[in-house]
Amino acid sequence: MAERTITLLIVDDHPVVRDGLRGMFAASPDFEVLGEAADGAEAVVLAEILDPDVVLMDLRMPGSGGVAAIAELTRRGLRCRVLVLTTYDTDSDTLPAIEAGATGYLLKDAPRDELFTAVRAAAEGKTVLSPAIASRLISHVRTPGNEPLSTREREVLALVAKGTSNREIAAVLFISEATVKTHLTHLYGKLGVKDRAAAVAVAYDRGILG
């Protein structure tokens, strides 16, 4: 049994999923669910108000998604740890979530005991990754310089190539300017460049654009 009660915020756009998770955690004296959110924007507001130990975060939600919310929670310096709980384990989902500041990443088919263990570990600041995600990340680390751009990074780069400003990119993609800058920093690193012009030139040279 945990030494203290771990407080949670559940973030998912499906009410049935939220109800199921709430019921699961309510059945254990080790956890207390403080609230629920249906999208990323609501999650950020509630996390600031409720101050949970752990945020269980879905990634793909209408409106404001999980990655943008994780980045905003990180930017605001909130103490909560974010444990991603999603159906997806693709590179375009996994890597941006972890880069944005997620403490862990589990798939929704994880057994109850594994989920409980992951939440306890996340509350202590430990990294928690499902085996499939861990092996995927290791393969990326082993091939520096050849790391593919995520779907969102490609979208940002395509808009940069059209001469779009950070503010305009944020408006088009429904994300914050801070998130745009984060994506730019990541894709600069992956392409081995330091500015927008060089990024576009290298992207065309490698066939990423056009």
MONORSUL-V47605 format. One line per field, one symbol per residue. phi: phi as a letter, one per 40 degrees, with the letter a starting at -180 (. if undefined). burial: + if it has 24 or more other ideal C-beta (glycine too) atoms within 12 Angstrom, else -. A space follows every 50 residues. Layout:
# MONORSUL-V47605
phi = ???
burial = ???
This chain:
# MONORSUL-V47605
phi = .ccacccbbbbacbdccccccdcccccbccbbccabbbaccccccccccc fccbbcbcbcbdgcccccccccccccgccccbbcbacbbcdccccccccc hccaabcccccdcccdccccccccgccbbcdcccccccccccbcgbcccc dcccccccccccgccdcccdcccfbccccdccccdccdcccgbbaccccc ccccccgcbg
burial = -----++++++++----+--++-++--+-+++++++++++++++-+++-+ -++++++++++--+++++++++++---+-+++++++-++-+-++++++++ ++++++++-+----+++++++++----+++--+--++-----------++ ++++++++++-----+--++--+-++--++-+++++++-++----+--++ -++----++-
